[in-house]
Amino acid sequence: MLERTKCAECGGTGISFVETSAFLGLVKKQVPISCPSCGGKGYVLKLKPCAYCSGRGLVGNERELCRVCNGTGTADDFAWVPRSKLVPGTHFTRACQICRRRTSHEIMSGVESYEKTVTWEEEESLRQVQQVQRVRVRCTECDDSYWIAINPEAHPEERTEDMEEFLASLDSQDEHGAHQHP
């Protein structure tokens, strides 16, 4: 879900240089500082693009929203719900698949396994079937409910350190007005 990539600004060193001048601009020198892009870590955490729509957010000749990533091209807010919290009554925010508004959602069922038919051969014995997990959610705005498939790579048992670090970086960007939380 999250991948660490080398910081492009500092080249992974965590140090950037700032040019300063002294003696009325006659003497210039470079002073090392902690890289502002990565905070001196040398890496940045980025969301992997959606594998189904290749990060575009649209499918079906670019006319329909990707249901895997909810049209974001990356993970939507549902991906930040830890597996231990995928229980009825948990609330999260996402764009509704039915009314298309970004609203609060409530999980209505626990994690449920079901068989998904991958190929539709005439002979039933030749059809390929895949075991998938899903959870039923309800939009609090339009009161409609639908199923969301659970990505096996997402939803760790609890939030990981990388998830906490990434969400904290989003919150710090929110304070500066540079980014809105997904």
FENMONOR-V412108 format. One record per residue. SS is DSSP state (H for helix, E for strand, C for the rest). PSI is psi in whole degrees, -180 to 180 (* if undefined). Layout:
[[SS PSI] [SS PSI]]
//
This chain:
[[C -49] [E 144] [E 143] [E 127] [E 148] [E 135] [C 127] [C -29] [C -41] [C -3] [C 21] [C 1] [C -26] [C 2] [E 132] [E 163] [E 139] [E 134] [E 128] [E 159] [E 150] [E 170] [C 56] [C 34] [C 6] [C -33] [E 125] [E 141] [E 161] [E 132] [E 129] [E 139] [E 166] [E 135] [C 125] [C -24] [C -43] [C -1] [C 24] [C 5] [C -27] [C -5] [E 160] [E 148] [E 129] [E 152] [E 137] [C 144] [C 152] [C 130] [C -28] [C -44] [C 6] [C 32] [C 4] [C -28] [C -8] [E 148] [E 180] [C 60] [C 34] [C 31] [C -19] [E 147] [E 140] [C 125] [C -16] [C -46] [C 3] [C 30] [C 4] [C -22] [C -14] [C -157] [C 143] [C -179] [H -27] [H -30] [H -18] [H 0] [C 117] [C 152] [H -34] [H -18] [H 4] [C 65] [C 157] [C 139] [C -15] [C 136] [E 146] [E 169] [E 139] [E 169] [E 128] [C 137] [C -16] [C -56] [C -8] [C 9] [C 148] [E 108] [E 178] [E 141] [E 152] [E 135] [E 127] [C -25] [C 163] [C -179] [C 129] [E 136] [E 144] [E 164] [E 128] [E 126] [E 122] [C -40] [C 145] [C 79] [C 153] [C -45] [C 122] [H -32] [H -20] [H -10] [C 140] [C 132] [E 141] [E 139] [E 125] [E 152] [E 148] [E 167] [E 143] [E 132] [E 159] [E 131] [E 128] [C -16] [C -56] [C -6] [C 14] [C 155] [E 153] [E 169] [E 142] [E 126] [E 145] [C 124] [C 126] [C -26] [C -25] [C -179] [C 65] [C 169] [C -42] [C 170] [C 136] [C 168] [H -40] [H -41] [H -45] [H -42] [H -43] [H -45] [H -36] [H -38] [H -35] [H -41] [H -39] [H -32] [H -33] [H -38] [H -32] [C -1] [C 17] [C -22] [C 146] [C 139] [C 136] [C *]]
//
